Amino acid sequence: MTNLLTWEDVIKRNDLIGGDVEINDTDYIYRGPVKSIMKYRGWVFINMLWTGRRSAGVDKGWESLPTTTLFLANAKILPIDIGRGHVSFSRLPLGFGIFYPIGDSKLDPDKVKGLKI
């Protein structure tokens, strides 16, 4: 069963801060631990402690990116509770994302080439 949420619902969820977010788009998958989630003037900003990226096609492993902020241009596209604490959201027209709560699936930083924590 899925439940539509507001971004305010997501921002209030303490179990998502410190969990991972994964963004899937046409060419790449981005992933990392969530530092904060904010909504400002119709935009949603997802700040991460660090960001890993890998090809959405042939998996050549994860690489580190200097970008630690991802954004959604239309905060009117609402997130969905997809169960087990996971929250999904659209990132039109590029793809979708999923928040994983603390204690769930995480990208191992040791598997991210060039990552310096």
N, C-alpha and C positions, 0 to 999 in steps of 0.2 A: 504494500500500500504506500502511496506517495502523498505527501502533504505539502502544499504551497506555503512558503514562508515569506517574510519580509526581510530586507537586508538588516533592519533593526534587530530582528530575531537572531540572525546569524552573528551580528556584532556582539550581542550579549552572551554568546556561548563561550564560556571560559575553556571548555574542552577542545575548542578548535585552535586556540592560541597555544603554540607549541606542537600541534599536530602538523601534518603535511597538507599542502595543496598541490594538485596536479592539473595543469592546463594542457589540453590536447588541441592542436590546431592542424592545419593542412600539412605543414612540413615538419614540425617539431613537437616534442613533448617537454614541458617545463615542470620542474618539481622542486620543492624545498619546504623547510619548516616555517610556519606562519608566525610572524612577529606581531602583526596587528592587522585589523580590518577596519577601514573607515569609509564613510559615505560623505561626499561633499559636492554640493551643487549638481546633483544628477550623475555623479561618477562614483564608482566603488573602487577603492585602492586597497590592494592586498600587498602588505609589506612582508618580506621574507628575510630570514636571517642570512640565507645564501640561496643561490639558484643553480640547479643543475639542468642541462638541456641534452636531449638526444634526438636523433632522427626519428620521425614517425614511421619511416619506411624500414630500411635495413638498420638493425640495431648495431651501432658501432660503439656503444657504451655512452656513459654520461660524461659531459664536459662542464666545467665551471663557467658561469657567466657573471660579469660585473653588475648586471642589472638585478636589483633586489625588490623592485616595485612593479607589480602588474596591475593593470587597471581595466575596468569594464566601463565602456563609454555610455552605456544606457542602464542606469540603476533601476529602470522600470521593468527590466527583464528579471523576474523574481526567481530566487533560489527554491529548490525542492528538497525536502527531507526524503531521502531514498532508503532510509532504514539503517539500523546498526550505528547510528550517530553520523552517518555520511550525509553530506549536503552537496547536491549537484547544481550547476548553473550553466546557462548558455553564454557563449561568447561569440555572438553572431557578427559577421558571417563566418568567422574563423573556426569555431569548434565549441568545446565545452570544457568545464572544469569540475573537479570534485575536491571537497574538503574531507580529510581523514582526521578523526579526533585523536587526541593523545592516546597512546597505547595501541594504536592500530597500525596499518601499513605505513612504513617510512622508507625514504631513500637513504641508504647507508652513505654517509659522507665520505667514507674510505673508497667508495666506488666512483666518485666524481673526480675525474682527471683535472688537475690544476687547482683544486679547491684548497684554499688556505683559510683555516678558521682561527 
